[in-house]
């Protein structure tokens, strides 16, 4: 292949032509920073919130409810008392 033949075939845009035009009505991320908590289970649920960034508003509810169920379940598990089968009497 002659030198430079590859670049001429792509138009030299490096994928810029594949970008969609700006649509102010299209869903866009809110830019809310999610700070890790240090608990993998909680962090995984919080990261799921990013799925709502690219959905129209009517799709957010499903994501929020899913995250809420997951957080509630994880937090309930953390609050559950461990099995206390040890007899503390001497």
N, C-alpha and C positions, 0 to 999 in steps of 0.2 A: 504494500500500500504506500503510495507517495506521501511524503511528509505533509502534514496538515490536512490530509484528506478526511480524516475522522471528524475533525472540528467543523469542516465545511458542511458535512452531511447533517450535523445537528443544529446548524444555524448559530452555534456558539452561545446559546442562551443558558446553558447549564441547567435546564429544567425550568427556567422562569416562565416559559410559555405554558407549562402545565399548571401554573398557579391560576386559581379562579379570580375573577375580578372582585373588587371590594363591594360587598353588599351590606349596608348599614343595618338592614333588617335581619340579617343572618345571625344565628347563635354565635356568641363570642364568649371566651372565658372572662370571668369577673376579675381575675387577677388576685384572688384571695390566697395568701400564702398558707400552706398547711405545714405546721411545725410538728415534726415527729415527737411522739410522747415517750418513746422508749419501750413501749409494749407492742410487740409485733401484731397481735390480734387487733388492737385498737387502731394502730397505724394503717393496717390493711383496709379496715372499714373507712377510715378517713380518706384514704387515697381513692376509694371508690367514688367519692364526691366529684372527682375530676371528670367522671363519665357524664355528668350533667352539663359540663362546659360546652359540649358540642351538640346538645339537644335543644330543640325548641322548648319554650316554657312548659308546654303541656306534657313533656316527657320527664321533667324534673321530679315530679311527685313520686314516680316509681323508684327512682334512684334514692331519693330522700327516705322513703319508707323502707327500702331495703337496707340502707345504712343504719337507720334507726333500729330496726329489728336486730341487726348484727351487733350494734353497740350495746343494746339492751341485754342481749344474750351473753355477750362477753363480760359485761360489767356484773351481771347477775352471777355468773360463774366465779368471778373474782370475789364477790361478796359472800358466796356460799361458805358455810363453815366446814372445815375439813372434818373428815370422819374422826370422831373422838372416841375411839374404842378403848383407849387407855384408861384403866381404873386408877384414879388419883388417890384412892384411900390407901393408907399404909397398914 
